[in-house]
Amino acid sequence: MASNATIYKALLQIADMNRQHFQDHALTLARHPSETEERMMVRVLAFALHADEALSFGRGVGTEDEPALWQRDFTGAIDCWIEIGQPDEKTLRRACGRSKQVIVYAYGARSAEVWWANQNPALGRLKNLAVTLLPIESVRALAEMARPTMQLQWTIQDGHIWIASGAQTLHLELQRLKG
C-alpha cells in the first residue's frame, strides 16, 4: 500500500443478476493522496461489476505497468485488465496486447466524452477493448458514499446498478461506448 495513503474498509454485498453472482466481498482500499474519492469509488464500482475471487487491485495511481484492477488465471496470464478514467492510447494498446479483455470506465464531466471522441478512431479497431461512460453526477453521488468504513449493497442488472449505504441509495446507468 502507498505511503501516506488513507485506508478504507468496504464490505460489498453484491447481487449481480446478469452473472448470477451473489456474494459478499470485504475490501481494504488504499487511497493515495493524489487520488480523489471519486476515482476510488469508481474502482469500487468496477470491482462490484466484475467481482471474482481472482480480481485484485493494481498498485495504484502512477503505476504504468498495472491497471486499476485486474484478474489473472492460475498460470498468471491476464484475463481482464480494468482501467479507470481516461487512459492514453499507448496504455490501452499495450493492455490489449497483454490481456484477453480490457475494460475502461471513463468519467469526468464533458471531458470523458471529448476523450472518447478523440480516442475512438485509433482504438475502435481493438477487438478486446470495451469502454463504458459513467455519468459524472452518479460518480459524484457515489463519492458521497465514501466512508473510512463502508457497507454497500449492490444490485446489478442489465446495465443498471442500484447501490445502498444505510439510508442513501443511488441508481446508476452504464453507457456503453464500445464493446
N, C-alpha and C positions, 0 to 999 in steps of 0.2 A: 504494500500500500504506500501511497505517496506520503512524503514527509509533510507535516503541517496540514494534512488532509482532515476534513471533517468527516467523522464516521456516522453513518446512518444504518439503522437496522430496519428491515422491512419484512413483514410476513405477508405473502401474497396468497390469497385463496382464489384459485383460478378455476373457472368453469368455461372451457373452450368447447362450444358446441360443434364447431367445424372439425376439430381434430379428435373429439371425444376424449379430451384431456381434463381430468377433474382431480386436482392435486394442490396441496399446499407447498409453498417454497419459502424457506427462510433465507433471506439475503443479507449480506453485510456489504455496504457500499462505501467506498472512499471517494469523497468529493474534493477534488483538487481545488486549491484557492482560485485558480483561473476558470474553473467550471461553474456555470450558472446552475441554479436549481432547476431551471427549465431543461437544460441538457441532461442533468442527472435523472430527472423524472422521465424523459424520453428514453433513456437507457432502460429504466424500469419497465416502461411500456413495451419496448422491444423484447425484453425478457419475457414478459407476460404473453406476448403474441407468439413466441417461439419456445415456450417453456419446455425444458427437457433436462434430464439429469446430466447430460453431456454438455449443455450450454454453459458457457462461462464468460465473465467479463475480461476484456483485454486489460493491459497495464495502465491505460488511461490516456488523458489528453497529452498530445505531443509525441505519442509513440507511433511512428510511421509504419512500422512493420507489423503492427497488430491493430485489429479493428476494435470498435467499442464492445462488441460481443462476437463470440464465435463458437462453433460446435465442431469438434473433431471426432473421427471414428476411432475404433480401437487400435488402428495402425498409425494414427497420428495425422492422417490425411484430413484436410479441412472440408467438411460437408457444407457448412454455412458460415458466411462472413457478413457481419452486420455493421454498417456504418451509420452514424448519426450526424445530421446537419447537412452541409454542402461540400462534400469531399471533391477534390480536384480529379480531373480526367486521368492523370497518371496513376493515382492511388487506386481508382476503380478498375483500370485496365490490368494493373498488377494483381489486384484481388481476384478478378475474373479468371486470370491465368492460374491462380493458386487454389481456387475453391470451386466446388461443384455449383454453388449458388451464392450470389452476392445480393444483399438487400440493403437499400438505403432508405432511411426515414428522414426526409427533408422537412425542415420547418424554418420559420423566420419571416414574419410579415410578408411583404411583397418580394423580398429578396429571394426566397425559395423558388418562386415561380420564374423569376428572371434567371436564376442559376440554372434551372432545368431547361428553359428556352435556349440558353447558351450551350448547355452540355448535350442536349438531345441529339443534334446532328452527329456528333462524334461517338456518343455512347449508345445510340439507338440500335446499332448492329450487334451489340454484345448480347448473345442469347441467354446467358445465365445471370443477367442483371435484372433486378426488379427495383422500381423506385416508387415510393409512396409519399404523398404530401400530407403533412399533418397541419390542420388549421391552427394558426397561431393563437387564436382565442382559447381553443381547447388546451393547447400546450401551456398557456399561462394559467388556466384554471387547474390543470394537473399539477403545476409547480406550487400552487397554493396549498396542495395536499401534503407537501413535503414536511416531514417532522423528523427529529432525530430517531424516534421510534414510531414506525407506521404499521398499521394493519389495514390492508387494502383488499377488497373483494372485487374480482374481475369477472365479468360475464362477456364472452366474445362470441359473436355470431354474424356471419355474412357481412363482414366489413364494418360492423357496428360494435362498439365497446362501451360497456357500462361499468363505471368504477365507483365504488362506495368506500368512504372512510368516515366512520361514525355517522353523523347527520349529513355530511357532504356527499353529494352524488354528482357524477359527470357523465354525459353521453358524448362520445367522440365517434366521428365517422371518418374512415380512411378514404383517401382519394388516390386511387392507383394511377400513376402516370405511365408506368411501363411494367410489363411482366404479369 
